[in-house]
Amino acid sequence: MRTDGTGRPDGNGDLVDIDLYDDGSFPEFRFKQAPKGLATRRQLRAMNLSPGGQEPVAQLTWRSGRRMAWLYRIDLARPKRIPTLAQEQALDRAMAARQTCPECSRRYFHCLRLKTVGSCEECFDGTPAHPGSYITPAI
């Protein structure tokens, strides 16, 4: 690199960021510029598809490069896996553990702060819960 005599770059030899592993074959598209036939994971999920083990073929960037998403080929995507009844029951049990108050046994439609508060808001500090926000336990 050339210097101006003081040890600083003279402006003609600006530093360039070089990625040694980039061969230039991985395309990058800006927001809403991706060609047809490519989709992000969320877009694939909306179409009931999954990447199916394929590698990303391009990259989508927005917000001045601060946000990024991989793009996958739609024609290589596979149908989304459907969980078995046993898997759905296991997920329901896991969610029930997070949504049920251990003191009043109400199951709420949202997850409770059991690690920090330990119960629902009504049992913790008396804040009344809206009757439409929980399922009353069957006694």
MODELLER restraints for C-alpha pairs under 7 A, 6 or more apart:
rsr = mdl.restraints
at = mdl.atoms
rsr.add(forms.Gaussian(group=physical.xy_distance, feature=features.Distance(at['CA:1:A'], at['CA:13:A']), mean=6.09, stdev=0.5))
rsr.add(forms.Gaussian(group=physical.xy_distance, feature=features.Distance(at['CA:2:A'], at['CA:9:A']), mean=6.07, stdev=0.5))
rsr.add(forms.Gaussian(group=physical.xy_distance, feature=features.Distance(at['CA:2:A'], at['CA:10:A']), mean=6.36, stdev=0.5))
rsr.add(forms.Gaussian(group=physical.xy_distance, feature=features.Distance(at['CA:2:A'], at['CA:13:A']), mean=6.47, stdev=0.5))
rsr.add(forms.Gaussian(group=physical.xy_distance, feature=features.Distance(at['CA:3:A'], at['CA:9:A']), mean=4.50, stdev=0.5))
rsr.add(forms.Gaussian(group=physical.xy_distance, feature=features.Distance(at['CA:3:A'], at['CA:10:A']), mean=4.94, stdev=0.5))
rsr.add(forms.Gaussian(group=physical.xy_distance, feature=features.Distance(at['CA:4:A'], at['CA:10:A']), mean=4.89, stdev=0.5))
rsr.add(forms.Gaussian(group=physical.xy_distance, feature=features.Distance(at['CA:26:A'], at['CA:57:A']), mean=6.74, stdev=0.5))
rsr.add(forms.Gaussian(group=physical.xy_distance, feature=features.Distance(at['CA:26:A'], at['CA:58:A']), mean=5.73, stdev=0.5))
rsr.add(forms.Gaussian(group=physical.xy_distance, feature=features.Distance(at['CA:27:A'], at['CA:58:A']), mean=5.01, stdev=0.5))
rsr.add(forms.Gaussian(group=physical.xy_distance, feature=features.Distance(at['CA:27:A'], at['CA:59:A']), mean=6.41, stdev=0.5))
rsr.add(forms.Gaussian(group=physical.xy_distance, feature=features.Distance(at['CA:28:A'], at['CA:58:A']), mean=5.78, stdev=0.5))
rsr.add(forms.Gaussian(group=physical.xy_distance, feature=features.Distance(at['CA:28:A'], at['CA:59:A']), mean=4.72, stdev=0.5))
rsr.add(forms.Gaussian(group=physical.xy_distance, feature=features.Distance(at['CA:28:A'], at['CA:60:A']), mean=5.85, stdev=0.5))
rsr.add(forms.Gaussian(group=physical.xy_distance, feature=features.Distance(at['CA:29:A'], at['CA:59:A']), mean=6.16, stdev=0.5))
rsr.add(forms.Gaussian(group=physical.xy_distance, feature=features.Distance(at['CA:29:A'], at['CA:60:A']), mean=4.89, stdev=0.5))
rsr.add(forms.Gaussian(group=physical.xy_distance, feature=features.Distance(at['CA:29:A'], at['CA:61:A']), mean=6.29, stdev=0.5))
rsr.add(forms.Gaussian(group=physical.xy_distance, feature=features.Distance(at['CA:30:A'], at['CA:60:A']), mean=5.75, stdev=0.5))
rsr.add(forms.Gaussian(group=physical.xy_distance, feature=features.Distance(at['CA:30:A'], at['CA:61:A']), mean=5.17, stdev=0.5))
rsr.add(forms.Gaussian(group=physical.xy_distance, feature=features.Distance(at['CA:30:A'], at['CA:62:A']), mean=5.89, stdev=0.5))
rsr.add(forms.Gaussian(group=physical.xy_distance, feature=features.Distance(at['CA:31:A'], at['CA:60:A']), mean=6.54, stdev=0.5))
rsr.add(forms.Gaussian(group=physical.xy_distance, feature=features.Distance(at['CA:31:A'], at['CA:61:A']), mean=6.14, stdev=0.5))
rsr.add(forms.Gaussian(group=physical.xy_distance, feature=features.Distance(at['CA:31:A'], at['CA:62:A']), mean=5.28, stdev=0.5))
rsr.add(forms.Gaussian(group=physical.xy_distance, feature=features.Distance(at['CA:37:A'], at['CA:73:A']), mean=5.88, stdev=0.5))
rsr.add(forms.Gaussian(group=physical.xy_distance, feature=features.Distance(at['CA:37:A'], at['CA:74:A']), mean=5.44, stdev=0.5))
rsr.add(forms.Gaussian(group=physical.xy_distance, feature=features.Distance(at['CA:38:A'], at['CA:71:A']), mean=5.75, stdev=0.5))
rsr.add(forms.Gaussian(group=physical.xy_distance, feature=features.Distance(at['CA:38:A'], at['CA:72:A']), mean=5.34, stdev=0.5))
rsr.add(forms.Gaussian(group=physical.xy_distance, feature=features.Distance(at['CA:38:A'], at['CA:73:A']), mean=4.73, stdev=0.5))
rsr.add(forms.Gaussian(group=physical.xy_distance, feature=features.Distance(at['CA:38:A'], at['CA:74:A']), mean=5.68, stdev=0.5))
rsr.add(forms.Gaussian(group=physical.xy_distance, feature=features.Distance(at['CA:39:A'], at['CA:71:A']), mean=5.15, stdev=0.5))
rsr.add(forms.Gaussian(group=physical.xy_distance, feature=features.Distance(at['CA:39:A'], at['CA:72:A']), mean=5.39, stdev=0.5))
rsr.add(forms.Gaussian(group=physical.xy_distance, feature=features.Distance(at['CA:39:A'], at['CA:73:A']), mean=6.56, stdev=0.5))
rsr.add(forms.Gaussian(group=physical.xy_distance, feature=features.Distance(at['CA:39:A'], at['CA:74:A']), mean=6.44, stdev=0.5))
rsr.add(forms.Gaussian(group=physical.xy_distance, feature=features.Distance(at['CA:40:A'], at['CA:69:A']), mean=6.56, stdev=0.5))
rsr.add(forms.Gaussian(group=physical.xy_distance, feature=features.Distance(at['CA:40:A'], at['CA:70:A']), mean=5.91, stdev=0.5))
rsr.add(forms.Gaussian(group=physical.xy_distance, feature=features.Distance(at['CA:40:A'], at['CA:71:A']), mean=4.76, stdev=0.5))
rsr.add(forms.Gaussian(group=physical.xy_distance, feature=features.Distance(at['CA:40:A'], at['CA:72:A']), mean=6.15, stdev=0.5))
rsr.add(forms.Gaussian(group=physical.xy_distance, feature=features.Distance(at['CA:41:A'], at['CA:50:A']), mean=6.98, stdev=0.5))
rsr.add(forms.Gaussian(group=physical.xy_distance, feature=features.Distance(at['CA:44:A'], at['CA:50:A']), mean=5.78, stdev=0.5))
rsr.add(forms.Gaussian(group=physical.xy_distance, feature=features.Distance(at['CA:48:A'], at['CA:79:A']), mean=6.12, stdev=0.5))
rsr.add(forms.Gaussian(group=physical.xy_distance, feature=features.Distance(at['CA:48:A'], at['CA:80:A']), mean=5.37, stdev=0.5))
rsr.add(forms.Gaussian(group=physical.xy_distance, feature=features.Distance(at['CA:49:A'], at['CA:77:A']), mean=6.08, stdev=0.5))
rsr.add(forms.Gaussian(group=physical.xy_distance, feature=features.Distance(at['CA:49:A'], at['CA:78:A']), mean=5.46, stdev=0.5))
rsr.add(forms.Gaussian(group=physical.xy_distance, feature=features.Distance(at['CA:49:A'], at['CA:79:A']), mean=4.40, stdev=0.5))
rsr.add(forms.Gaussian(group=physical.xy_distance, feature=features.Distance(at['CA:49:A'], at['CA:80:A']), mean=4.60, stdev=0.5))
rsr.add(forms.Gaussian(group=physical.xy_distance, feature=features.Distance(at['CA:50:A'], at['CA:77:A']), mean=5.63, stdev=0.5))
rsr.add(forms.Gaussian(group=physical.xy_distance, feature=features.Distance(at['CA:50:A'], at['CA:78:A']), mean=5.45, stdev=0.5))
rsr.add(forms.Gaussian(group=physical.xy_distance, feature=features.Distance(at['CA:50:A'], at['CA:79:A']), mean=6.07, stdev=0.5))
rsr.add(forms.Gaussian(group=physical.xy_distance, feature=features.Distance(at['CA:50:A'], at['CA:80:A']), mean=5.23, stdev=0.5))
rsr.add(forms.Gaussian(group=physical.xy_distance, feature=features.Distance(at['CA:51:A'], at['CA:72:A']), mean=6.59, stdev=0.5))
rsr.add(forms.Gaussian(group=physical.xy_distance, feature=features.Distance(at['CA:51:A'], at['CA:77:A']), mean=4.78, stdev=0.5))
rsr.add(forms.Gaussian(group=physical.xy_distance, feature=features.Distance(at['CA:51:A'], at['CA:78:A']), mean=6.38, stdev=0.5))
rsr.add(forms.Gaussian(group=physical.xy_distance, feature=features.Distance(at['CA:52:A'], at['CA:77:A']), mean=5.51, stdev=0.5))
rsr.add(forms.Gaussian(group=physical.xy_distance, feature=features.Distance(at['CA:52:A'], at['CA:78:A']), mean=5.21, stdev=0.5))
rsr.add(forms.Gaussian(group=physical.xy_distance, feature=features.Distance(at['CA:56:A'], at['CA:70:A']), mean=5.74, stdev=0.5))
rsr.add(forms.Gaussian(group=physical.xy_distance, feature=features.Distance(at['CA:56:A'], at['CA:71:A']), mean=5.48, stdev=0.5))
rsr.add(forms.Gaussian(group=physical.xy_distance, feature=features.Distance(at['CA:56:A'], at['CA:72:A']), mean=4.92, stdev=0.5))
rsr.add(forms.Gaussian(group=physical.xy_distance, feature=features.Distance(at['CA:57:A'], at['CA:71:A']), mean=5.97, stdev=0.5))
rsr.add(forms.Gaussian(group=physical.xy_distance, feature=features.Distance(at['CA:57:A'], at['CA:72:A']), mean=5.69, stdev=0.5))
rsr.add(forms.Gaussian(group=physical.xy_distance, feature=features.Distance(at['CA:58:A'], at['CA:70:A']), mean=6.10, stdev=0.5))
rsr.add(forms.Gaussian(group=physical.xy_distance, feature=features.Distance(at['CA:58:A'], at['CA:71:A']), mean=5.04, stdev=0.5))
rsr.add(forms.Gaussian(group=physical.xy_distance, feature=features.Distance(at['CA:59:A'], at['CA:68:A']), mean=6.86, stdev=0.5))
rsr.add(forms.Gaussian(group=physical.xy_distance, feature=features.Distance(at['CA:59:A'], at['CA:69:A']), mean=5.86, stdev=0.5))
rsr.add(forms.Gaussian(group=physical.xy_distance, feature=features.Distance(at['CA:59:A'], at['CA:70:A']), mean=4.66, stdev=0.5))
rsr.add(forms.Gaussian(group=physical.xy_distance, feature=features.Distance(at['CA:59:A'], at['CA:71:A']), mean=5.50, stdev=0.5))
rsr.add(forms.Gaussian(group=physical.xy_distance, feature=features.Distance(at['CA:60:A'], at['CA:68:A']), mean=5.55, stdev=0.5))
rsr.add(forms.Gaussian(group=physical.xy_distance, feature=features.Distance(at['CA:60:A'], at['CA:69:A']), mean=5.14, stdev=0.5))
rsr.add(forms.Gaussian(group=physical.xy_distance, feature=features.Distance(at['CA:60:A'], at['CA:70:A']), mean=6.13, stdev=0.5))
rsr.add(forms.Gaussian(group=physical.xy_distance, feature=features.Distance(at['CA:60:A'], at['CA:71:A']), mean=6.64, stdev=0.5))
rsr.add(forms.Gaussian(group=physical.xy_distance, feature=features.Distance(at['CA:61:A'], at['CA:67:A']), mean=5.63, stdev=0.5))
rsr.add(forms.Gaussian(group=physical.xy_distance, feature=features.Distance(at['CA:61:A'], at['CA:68:A']), mean=4.44, stdev=0.5))
rsr.add(forms.Gaussian(group=physical.xy_distance, feature=features.Distance(at['CA:61:A'], at['CA:69:A']), mean=6.56, stdev=0.5))
rsr.add(forms.Gaussian(group=physical.xy_distance, feature=features.Distance(at['CA:62:A'], at['CA:68:A']), mean=6.54, stdev=0.5))
rsr.add(forms.Gaussian(group=physical.xy_distance, feature=features.Distance(at['CA:96:A'], at['CA:107:A']), mean=6.93, stdev=0.5))
rsr.add(forms.Gaussian(group=physical.xy_distance, feature=features.Distance(at['CA:98:A'], at['CA:111:A']), mean=5.34, stdev=0.5))
rsr.add(forms.Gaussian(group=physical.xy_distance, feature=features.Distance(at['CA:98:A'], at['CA:112:A']), mean=6.09, stdev=0.5))
rsr.add(forms.Gaussian(group=physical.xy_distance, feature=features.Distance(at['CA:99:A'], at['CA:107:A']), mean=5.39, stdev=0.5))
rsr.add(forms.Gaussian(group=physical.xy_distance, feature=features.Distance(at['CA:99:A'], at['CA:108:A']), mean=5.25, stdev=0.5))
rsr.add(forms.Gaussian(group=physical.xy_distance, feature=features.Distance(at['CA:99:A'], at['CA:109:A']), mean=6.79, stdev=0.5))
rsr.add(forms.Gaussian(group=physical.xy_distance, feature=features.Distance(at['CA:99:A'], at['CA:110:A']), mean=6.00, stdev=0.5))
rsr.add(forms.Gaussian(group=physical.xy_distance, feature=features.Distance(at['CA:99:A'], at['CA:111:A']), mean=4.57, stdev=0.5))
rsr.add(forms.Gaussian(group=physical.xy_distance, feature=features.Distance(at['CA:99:A'], at['CA:112:A']), mean=5.45, stdev=0.5))
rsr.add(forms.Gaussian(group=physical.xy_distance, feature=features.Distance(at['CA:100:A'], at['CA:106:A']), mean=5.52, stdev=0.5))
rsr.add(forms.Gaussian(group=physical.xy_distance, feature=features.Distance(at['CA:100:A'], at['CA:107:A']), mean=4.17, stdev=0.5))
rsr.add(forms.Gaussian(group=physical.xy_distance, feature=features.Distance(at['CA:100:A'], at['CA:108:A']), mean=6.23, stdev=0.5))
rsr.add(forms.Gaussian(group=physical.xy_distance, feature=features.Distance(at['CA:101:A'], at['CA:107:A']), mean=6.53, stdev=0.5))
rsr.add(forms.Gaussian(group=physical.xy_distance, feature=features.Distance(at['CA:101:A'], at['CA:119:A']), mean=5.15, stdev=0.5))
rsr.add(forms.Gaussian(group=physical.xy_distance, feature=features.Distance(at['CA:101:A'], at['CA:120:A']), mean=5.57, stdev=0.5))
rsr.add(forms.Gaussian(group=physical.xy_distance, feature=features.Distance(at['CA:102:A'], at['CA:119:A']), mean=6.24, stdev=0.5))
rsr.add(forms.Gaussian(group=physical.xy_distance, feature=features.Distance(at['CA:103:A'], at['CA:119:A']), mean=6.56, stdev=0.5))
rsr.add(forms.Gaussian(group=physical.xy_distance, feature=features.Distance(at['CA:105:A'], at['CA:137:A']), mean=6.10, stdev=0.5))
rsr.add(forms.Gaussian(group=physical.xy_distance, feature=features.Distance(at['CA:106:A'], at['CA:134:A']), mean=6.28, stdev=0.5))
rsr.add(forms.Gaussian(group=physical.xy_distance, feature=features.Distance(at['CA:106:A'], at['CA:135:A']), mean=5.91, stdev=0.5))
rsr.add(forms.Gaussian(group=physical.xy_distance, feature=features.Distance(at['CA:106:A'], at['CA:136:A']), mean=5.38, stdev=0.5))
rsr.add(forms.Gaussian(group=physical.xy_distance, feature=features.Distance(at['CA:106:A'], at['CA:137:A']), mean=5.53, stdev=0.5))
rsr.add(forms.Gaussian(group=physical.xy_distance, feature=features.Distance(at['CA:107:A'], at['CA:134:A']), mean=5.43, stdev=0.5))
rsr.add(forms.Gaussian(group=physical.xy_distance, feature=features.Distance(at['CA:107:A'], at['CA:135:A']), mean=5.23, stdev=0.5))
rsr.add(forms.Gaussian(group=physical.xy_distance, feature=features.Distance(at['CA:107:A'], at['CA:136:A']), mean=6.94, stdev=0.5))
rsr.add(forms.Gaussian(group=physical.xy_distance, feature=features.Distance(at['CA:108:A'], at['CA:133:A']), mean=5.80, stdev=0.5))
rsr.add(forms.Gaussian(group=physical.xy_distance, feature=features.Distance(at['CA:108:A'], at['CA:134:A']), mean=3.95, stdev=0.5))
rsr.add(forms.Gaussian(group=physical.xy_distance, feature=features.Distance(at['CA:108:A'], at['CA:135:A']), mean=6.18, stdev=0.5))
rsr.add(forms.Gaussian(group=physical.xy_distance, feature=features.Distance(at['CA:109:A'], at['CA:133:A']), mean=5.83, stdev=0.5))
rsr.add(forms.Gaussian(group=physical.xy_distance, feature=features.Distance(at['CA:109:A'], at['CA:134:A']), mean=5.75, stdev=0.5))
rsr.add(forms.Gaussian(group=physical.xy_distance, feature=features.Distance(at['CA:112:A'], at['CA:120:A']), mean=6.21, stdev=0.5))
rsr.add(forms.Gaussian(group=physical.xy_distance, feature=features.Distance(at['CA:113:A'], at['CA:119:A']), mean=6.96, stdev=0.5))
rsr.add(forms.Gaussian(group=physical.xy_distance, feature=features.Distance(at['CA:121:A'], at['CA:127:A']), mean=5.70, stdev=0.5))
rsr.add(forms.Gaussian(group=physical.xy_distance, feature=features.Distance(at['CA:122:A'], at['CA:128:A']), mean=5.25, stdev=0.5))
rsr.add(forms.Gaussian(group=physical.xy_distance, feature=features.Distance(at['CA:122:A'], at['CA:129:A']), mean=6.14, stdev=0.5))
